[in-house]
């Protein structure tokens, strides 16, 4: 008998490594967006537990609103 299918959805807040995989960006590209202030702390990313967490919903909205 086959195993039942398991559906998984990523968490809203993910570390840079997983965000890169989900978004199709490099970790370096994400770090540059943070360093250059393209993604804002408290809006697109947060510091917690010694690391940086990307807010995937906020970044999704940022992409939707991007022009050109």
ZATI-797801 format. One record per residue: residue number from 1; residue in three letters; x, y, z of N, C-alpha, C, O, CB in turn. Coordinates in Angstrom, 1 decimal. Each point is the difference from the previous one (the first is absolute). Glycine has a CB too. Example, Ala and Ser with C-alpha at 12.3 -4.5 7.8 and 13.67 -1.06 7.14 Angstrom:
// ZATI-797801
<1, ALA, <13.2, -5.7, 7.8>, <-0.9, 1.2, 0.0>, <0.9, 1.2, 0.0>, <1.0, 0.0, 0.7>, <-2.9, -1.2, 0.5>> <2, SER, <1.5, 2.3, -1.9>, <0.9, 1.1, 0.0>, <-0.8, 1.1, 0.8>, <0.5, 1.1, 0.1>, <0.7, -1.7, -2.3>> 
//
This chain:
// ZATI-797801
<1, UNK, <0.8, -1.2, 0.0>, <-0.8, 1.2, 0.0>, <0.9, 1.2, 0.0>, <1.0, 0.1, 0.7>, <-2.9, -1.3, 0.5>> <2, UNK, <1.5, 2.2, -2.0>, <0.8, 1.3, -0.1>, <-0.2, 0.9, 1.2>, <-1.0, 0.0, 0.6>, <0.8, -0.2, -3.1>> <3, UNK, <1.3, 0.9, 2.8>, <-0.1, 1.0, 1.1>, <-0.9, 1.1, -0.4>, <0.0, 0.4, -1.2>, <2.4, -1.0, 1.9>> <4, UNK, <-3.1, 1.2, 0.2>, <-0.9, 1.1, -0.3>, <0.9, 1.3, -0.4>, <1.1, 0.1, 0.6>, <-2.9, -1.0, 0.9>> <5, UNK, <1.3, 1.7, -2.4>, <0.7, 1.2, -0.4>, <0.1, 1.0, 1.2>, <-1.0, 0.1, 0.8>, <0.3, -0.5, -3.2>> <6, UNK, <1.7, 1.1, 2.5>, <0.2, 1.0, 1.0>, <0.2, 1.3, -0.7>, <0.9, 0.2, -0.8>, <0.1, -1.9, 2.5>> <7, UNK, <-1.8, 2.7, -1.3>, <0.1, 1.3, -0.6>, <0.8, 0.9, 1.0>, <-0.3, -0.1, 1.2>, <-1.9, -0.2, -2.5>> <8, UNK, <3.1, 1.0, 0.7>, <0.8, 0.9, 0.9>, <0.1, 1.4, -0.6>, <0.0, 0.1, -1.2>, <1.4, -2.1, 1.9>> <9, UNK, <-1.5, 2.9, 0.2>, <0.1, 1.4, -0.5>, <1.1, 0.7, 0.9>, <0.0, -0.3, 1.2>, <-2.4, 0.4, -2.0>> <10, UNK, <3.3, 0.7, 0.2>, <1.0, 0.6, 0.8>, <-0.6, 1.0, 1.0>, <-1.0, 0.6, -0.2>, <2.7, -0.9, -1.6>> <11, UNK, <-1.0, 0.5, 2.9>, <-0.4, 0.9, 1.0>, <0.1, 1.5, -0.6>, <0.7, 0.2, -0.9>, <0.1, -1.8, 2.8>> <12, UNK, <-1.5, 2.5, -1.3>, <0.1, 1.4, -0.4>, <1.4, 0.5, 0.1>, <0.5, 0.7, -0.8>, <-2.9, -0.4, 1.5>> <13, UNK, <3.0, -0.5, 0.5>, <1.4, 0.5, 0.2>, <0.9, -1.2, -0.1>, <-0.1, -1.0, 0.7>, <-0.8, 2.8, 0.9>> <14, UNK, <1.9, -1.6, -2.5>, <1.0, -1.1, -0.3>, <1.4, 0.7, 0.0>, <0.1, 1.1, -0.3>, <-1.8, -2.5, -1.0>> <15, UNK, <2.7, 0.5, 1.6>, <1.4, 0.5, 0.0>, <0.4, 0.3, -1.5>, <-0.7, -0.5, -0.9>, <1.2, -0.9, 3.0>> <16, UNK, <0.6, 2.1, -2.3>, <0.4, 0.4, -1.3>, <0.2, -1.2, -0.9>, <-0.4, 0.1, -1.2>, <1.5, 1.9, 2.2>> <17, UNK, <-0.5, -3.0, -0.5>, <0.3, -1.2, -0.9>, <-1.3, -0.6, -0.6>, <0.0, -0.2, -1.2>, <2.0, -0.3, 2.6>> <18, UNK, <-3.0, 0.4, -0.6>, <-1.3, -0.6, -0.5>, <-0.7, 1.1, -0.9>, <-0.6, -0.4, -1.0>, <0.4, -1.1, 3.0>> <19, UNK, <0.3, 2.7, -1.6>, <-0.6, 1.1, -0.8>, <0.6, 0.0, -1.4>, <-0.8, 0.2, -1.0>, <0.4, 1.2, 3.1>> <20, UNK, <1.6, -1.6, -2.2>, <0.7, -0.1, -1.3>, <-0.6, -1.1, -0.9>, <-0.2, 0.2, -1.2>, <2.3, 0.8, 2.2>> <21, UNK, <-2.3, -2.1, -0.4>, <-0.5, -1.2, -0.7>, <-1.5, 0.3, -0.5>, <-0.3, -0.2, -1.1>, <1.8, -1.3, 2.4>> <22, UNK, <-2.2, 2.0, -0.3>, <-1.5, 0.3, -0.3>, <-0.1, 1.1, -1.1>, <-0.9, -0.2, -0.9>, <0.3, -0.5, 3.3>> <23, UNK, <1.4, 1.7, -2.3>, <-0.2, 1.2, -0.9>, <0.9, -0.1, -1.3>, <-0.2, 0.8, -0.9>, <-0.3, 0.5, 2.9>> <24, UNK, <1.4, -2.3, -2.1>, <0.8, 0.0, -1.2>, <1.1, 1.0, -0.1>, <0.4, 0.4, -1.0>, <-2.4, -1.4, -0.1>> <25, UNK, <2.4, 1.5, 2.3>, <1.1, 1.0, 0.1>, <1.2, -0.7, 0.6>, <-0.1, -1.1, 0.6>, <-1.6, 3.0, -0.4>> <26, UNK, <2.8, -1.3, -0.3>, <1.2, -0.5, 0.8>, <-0.1, 0.6, 1.4>, <-0.6, 1.1, 0.2>, <2.0, -1.3, -2.4>> <27, UNK, <-0.7, -0.4, 3.1>, <0.1, 0.5, 1.3>, <0.7, 1.4, 0.0>, <-0.3, 0.9, 0.7>, <0.4, -3.2, 0.3>> <28, UNK, <0.9, 2.4, -1.9>, <0.7, 1.3, -0.2>, <-0.9, 1.1, -0.4>, <0.1, 1.2, 0.5>, <2.0, -2.4, -1.1>> <29, UNK, <-3.0, 0.9, -0.4>, <-1.0, 1.0, -0.5>, <-0.9, 0.5, 1.2>, <-0.3, 1.2, 0.1>, <0.4, -2.3, -2.4>> <30, UNK, <-0.5, 0.2, 3.1>, <-0.9, 0.3, 1.1>, <0.8, 0.9, 1.0>, <-0.6, 1.0, 0.5>, <-0.7, -3.2, -0.8>> <31, UNK, <2.5, 1.8, 0.6>, <0.8, 0.8, 1.0>, <0.3, 1.4, -0.6>, <0.0, 1.0, 0.7>, <1.1, -3.1, 0.1>> <32, UNK, <-0.9, 2.2, -2.1>, <0.1, 1.4, -0.6>, <-1.2, 0.8, 0.1>, <0.1, 1.2, 0.3>, <1.5, -2.2, -1.9>> <33, UNK, <-2.8, 0.4, 1.4>, <-1.2, 0.8, 0.2>, <-0.2, 0.5, 1.4>, <-0.4, 1.1, 0.2>, <-0.7, -2.5, -2.0>> <34, UNK, <1.6, 0.6, 2.7>, <-0.1, 0.4, 1.4>, <1.0, 1.1, 0.3>, <-0.3, 1.1, 0.6>, <-0.4, -3.4, 0.1>> <35, UNK, <2.0, 2.1, -1.2>, <1.1, 1.0, 0.3>, <-0.3, 1.4, -0.7>, <0.3, 1.0, 0.6>, <1.3, -2.9, -0.5>> <36, UNK, <-2.2, 1.8, -1.3>, <-0.3, 1.3, -0.7>, <-1.3, 0.6, 0.4>, <-0.4, 1.1, -0.5>, <1.7, -2.0, -1.4>> <37, UNK, <-2.0, 0.3, 2.8>, <-1.3, 0.6, 0.4>, <-1.2, -0.2, -0.9>, <-1.0, 0.7, 0.1>, <2.4, 0.9, 1.1>> <38, UNK, <-1.2, -2.5, -2.2>, <-1.1, -0.3, -0.9>, <-1.1, -0.7, 0.8>, <-1.2, 0.3, -0.2>, <2.7, -0.4, -1.8>> <39, UNK, <-1.1, -0.9, 2.8>, <-0.9, -0.6, 0.9>, <0.2, 0.6, 1.4>, <1.1, 0.0, 0.5>, <-1.1, -2.2, -1.9>> <40, UNK, <-1.0, 2.6, 2.0>, <0.1, 0.7, 1.3>, <-0.2, -0.9, 1.2>, <-0.8, -0.9, 0.0>, <0.0, 2.9, -1.2>> <41, UNK, <1.6, -1.7, 2.2>, <-0.1, -0.8, 1.3>, <-1.3, 0.4, 0.6>, <-0.4, 1.1, 0.1>, <2.9, -1.1, 0.3>> <42, UNK, <-3.2, -1.0, 0.1>, <-1.3, 0.1, 0.6>, <-1.1, -0.1, -1.0>, <-1.2, -0.1, 0.4>, <2.2, 1.6, 1.3>> <43, UNK, <-0.7, -1.3, -2.9>, <-1.0, -0.2, -1.1>, <0.2, -1.2, -0.8>, <-0.9, -0.8, -0.2>, <0.7, 3.3, 0.1>> <44, UNK, <1.4, -2.6, -0.5>, <0.3, -1.2, -0.9>, <0.9, -1.0, 0.7>, <0.0, -1.2, -0.4>, <-0.1, 2.7, -1.5>> <45, UNK, <0.7, -1.1, 3.0>, <0.8, -1.0, 0.7>, <0.1, 0.4, 1.5>, <-0.2, 1.2, 0.4>, <1.5, -1.7, -2.5>> <46, UNK, <-0.9, -0.4, 2.9>, <0.2, 0.2, 1.5>, <1.2, -0.8, 0.5>, <0.4, -1.0, -0.5>, <-2.9, 1.4, 0.7>> <47, UNK, <3.0, 0.1, 0.9>, <1.0, -0.7, 0.7>, <-0.6, -0.8, 1.2>, <-0.8, 0.6, 0.7>, <2.6, 1.2, -1.3>> <48, UNK, <-1.5, -3.0, 0.7>, <-0.5, -0.8, 1.2>, <0.9, -1.2, 0.2>, <0.5, -0.6, -1.0>, <-2.9, 1.3, 0.5>> <49, UNK, <2.6, -1.0, 1.7>, <0.7, -1.2, 0.4>, <1.4, -0.1, -0.7>, <0.4, -1.1, -0.4>, <-2.6, -0.1, 0.8>> <50, UNK, <2.9, 2.3, -0.5>, <1.3, 0.1, -0.6>, <0.1, -0.1, -1.5>, <1.0, -0.2, -0.6>, <-0.3, -0.8, 2.7>> <51, UNK, <-1.9, 1.1, -2.8>, <0.0, -0.1, -1.4>, <-0.9, 1.0, -0.7>, <-0.7, 0.8, 0.7>, <1.3, -3.2, -0.5>> <52, UNK, <-0.6, 2.4, -1.5>, <-0.9, 0.9, -0.7>, <-1.1, -0.9, -0.6>, <0.2, -1.0, -0.6>, <1.7, 2.6, 0.0>> <53, UNK, <-3.1, -1.1, 0.7>, <-1.2, -0.7, -0.5>, <-0.7, 0.8, -1.0>, <-0.3, 1.2, 0.2>, <0.0, -2.4, 1.9>> <54, UNK, <0.1, 0.7, -3.3>, <-0.7, 0.7, -1.1>, <-1.5, -0.2, 0.1>, <-0.4, -1.1, 0.2>, <2.4, 0.8, -1.7>> <55, UNK, <-2.8, 1.4, 1.4>, <-1.4, -0.1, 0.0>, <-0.5, -0.3, -1.4>, <0.0, 0.9, -0.9>, <-0.2, 0.7, 2.9>> <56, UNK, <-0.1, -2.8, -2.3>, <-0.3, -0.4, -1.4>, <-1.3, 0.7, -0.5>, <0.0, 0.3, -1.2>, <1.1, -2.5, 1.6>> <57, UNK, <-2.0, 2.5, 0.4>, <-1.2, 0.7, -0.4>, <0.3, 1.4, -0.4>, <-0.5, 0.5, -1.0>, <-0.9, -2.0, 2.5>> <58, UNK, <2.2, 2.2, -0.7>, <0.4, 1.4, -0.3>, <0.8, 0.1, -1.3>, <-0.2, 0.9, -0.7>, <0.2, -0.4, 3.2>> <59, UNK, <0.9, -1.5, -2.7>, <0.8, 0.0, -1.2>, <-0.9, -0.3, -1.2>, <0.2, 0.6, -1.1>, <1.8, -1.3, 2.4>> <60, UNK, <-3.0, -0.1, -1.2>, <-0.9, -0.3, -1.0>, <-0.8, 1.3, -0.4>, <-0.1, 0.3, -1.2>, <-0.2, -2.7, 2.0>> <61, UNK, <-0.1, 3.1, 0.2>, <-0.7, 1.3, -0.3>, <0.9, 1.0, -0.7>, <-0.4, 0.7, -0.9>, <-1.0, -1.1, 2.9>> <62, UNK, <2.7, 0.4, -1.5>, <1.0, 0.9, -0.6>, <0.2, -0.3, -1.5>, <0.1, 0.9, -0.9>, <1.1, -0.8, 3.1>> <63, UNK, <-1.2, -1.4, -2.6>, <0.1, -0.4, -1.4>, <-1.2, 0.4, -0.8>, <0.1, 0.5, -1.1>, <1.3, -2.4, 1.8>> <64, UNK, <-2.6, 1.8, -0.1>, <-1.3, 0.4, -0.6>, <0.0, 1.4, -0.3>, <-0.5, 0.5, -1.1>, <-0.7, -2.3, 2.2>> <65, UNK, <1.8, 2.7, -0.3>, <0.0, 1.4, -0.1>, <1.1, 0.6, -0.8>, <0.1, 1.1, -0.4>, <-1.2, -1.1, 2.6>> <66, UNK, <2.1, -0.9, -2.5>, <1.2, 0.4, -0.7>, <-0.4, 0.5, -1.4>, <-0.8, -0.6, -0.7>, <2.2, -1.0, 2.0>> <67, UNK, <-0.8, 2.7, -1.7>, <-0.2, 0.6, -1.4>, <1.3, -0.1, -0.8>, <1.0, 0.4, 0.4>, <-2.8, 1.2, 0.6>> <68, UNK, <1.6, -2.2, -2.2>, <1.1, 0.0, -0.9>, <1.1, -0.9, 0.5>, <1.0, -0.1, -0.7>, <-1.5, 2.3, -0.1>> 
//
